[in-house]
Amino acid sequence: MREPTIARNYADALFTTGERTGDTGKYAELIEGLAGAIESDDTIRITLESPRVSKVAKQEIISKALKDKAPVEFIRFLIAVIKRGRQGIIPAISREYLLLVDAKFNRVHAGVSVARQPNKQLQKDIQKLLSEVLGKEVIPHYNVDERIIGGVVVKIGDRTMDGSIRRKIKKLRKQMLSG
């Protein structure tokens, strides 16, 4: 089995547990935080991936680190992941789990490119409009790209909606040169 399939299977198991215990949202925060720590802190990543650190020691480290911060079922899940030597795919499990949570809550993430940093009101307006158009709660992730000159470019999955001034100028130029 390939890593994405394995990660998806673990995410499914964690999601099922989260649904059963009513902690789906809490598990999302925990697995995302753990994955972020692993990806950003070399000491954590190296410790979890090192064959020199026993599985039992890794399990104890995770148990102690999360003792008062995570439900027992979540810690048991991580111990099972480590027992099977799959701690290296925790970030992939996190991504798959968050996709399941987004599907449950009818959410979609959108990359939103704007020419300058939008103020809070514009961010709310863009989010509201996108949510209405898509019929789902949209979680926008903004980035500034001065090359678009103005307007907005929205990417959701492999779909792009380009309402930029730059695209309109290119289209106008093409029309003028072809006519």
N, C-alpha and C positions, 0 to 999 in steps of 0.2 A: 504494500500500500504506500502511496505517496504522501508526503507531509501534509498537503492541503486536505486530503481525505481524512487522514488521522486526526488533524486538528479539528475538522468539522465534527467528527465522531465524539471527540472529547467535549467540544462546545455543546453538542446536542445533549450529552449526559449532564453537563453543568446546568444547562438551560432547564432540563426536565426537573432537576433537583431544585433549582431556583423557583420554578413554578409551583412545585409541591410545597415548598416551605414559605412561599410568598416573599422571597428575597431576590427576585429576578433583577430588580433595579440595583440593589445593594451589591449583588454579585458583579454586575456590569462595572460599577465603580471600582470594586476590588480587583477584578482581573485586568481592567485597563490600567489601574495604578501599578500593579505588579509588573505587567508587561512593559510599561513605561520605565519603571525602575531598572528592569533587566536590560532594556535597550540603551538607557542613558548612563548606567553605572557599570563600568568595566569590572569592578570588584565583585559585584553581585553576579554578573553574567559569568565571569570566570569561575567563581565558586560553584555555581550551579552546574556548569558544564564540565568541570574538572573531574577526571577519573580518579584523581588522588584523594578527593573528598568522598567519603562513603555515602551511599544512599541514605543510611540511617542519620548521618550527620546533617545532610541536606534537609531531611525531613524535620529534624530537631530545630534547625535554623529557621525554617519556614514556620513551624509551629510556634516557636517563641516570638518571632517577629509579628505574627498575626494574632496571638493569643487573645488579647482583649479588643481586637479591632475587627475580627471577622467571625461569622457564625461557624460553629463546629463542622457543619456539613461542607462548607467551603474549604476549610483546612483539610478535612478528610479527602476531598477531591484532589487537592494539590499533592497530598502525600501519595495518593494512588498514581498520579502523574509521575512523580519522582520515582516511586517504586518500579515503574515500568521503563524508567530511563528516558522519559519524554519531556523533561524539564526544558530542553532546548527549543521546544515548539510552543512554549507558553505564550509568546507574542502572537503566534499564528492562531492559537486557541482563542486568545482575546479578540482578535479581528473577527473570527468566525462567530464568536458569542455575541459581539456587538451587532453583527448583521442580523442575528436571530432576534435580538431585543428590538432593533429598529423595525423589523417586519411585524413583530407583535404590536408595537405602538404606532404602526402605520407612519413611520418616519423615513425620510430620505435625506441624505447629505448632498449639499450642492456646493461646488466651487464657484464663487462669485468674484469675477475680476472687474474692478472699477478703476477709473483713471486717477482718482485721489481718494484718500481715506474718507469713508462715509461717516457722517455723524450718526448718533444713536437713532434719531427719528428716521433717517433714510434706511438704516439697517432694518428697522421694524417694518417699514413700508415694503422693502424688497422681500423680506421674509413672508409677509402677509400675502403679497401678490403671487409669489411663487407657490405658496401653500394653496391658494385659491385655484390657480391654474392646474396644479398637479393633483389636487384632491387629497393631499397628504401633508403631514406636518413637515416642513422643510427646515433643516438645520443648515444655515449658510455658513460657509467658511470663506471669509473675505481675504482677498489679496489685491494689492495695488499694482497696476500695470499701466504706466503712463503712455505706452504705445497705442492703447486703444482710443486715445484722445478724449473720449467721453462715452457716455452710455454704459452698458453692462454686457458682460459675456458670462453666461451661466453654463457650467458643466455638471451634468448628473450622469454618473456612469460613463457610458460611451456616447452620450447625447450632448450636443452643444447647441445652445441658443445664443446667437450672436446679435446683439442689438447695439453694437459699438458704432461710434462715429467713423472710426477707421474703416470698418466694413462698408459703410454707406459711401464713403469717399471712393473706395476701390470700385464699388459697383457703378457709381456715377462716372468715374474715369473710363471704365470699360465700355459703358454705353456711349460716351462721347467719342471714343476712339473707333468704335465699330459702326457708328452711324454717320 
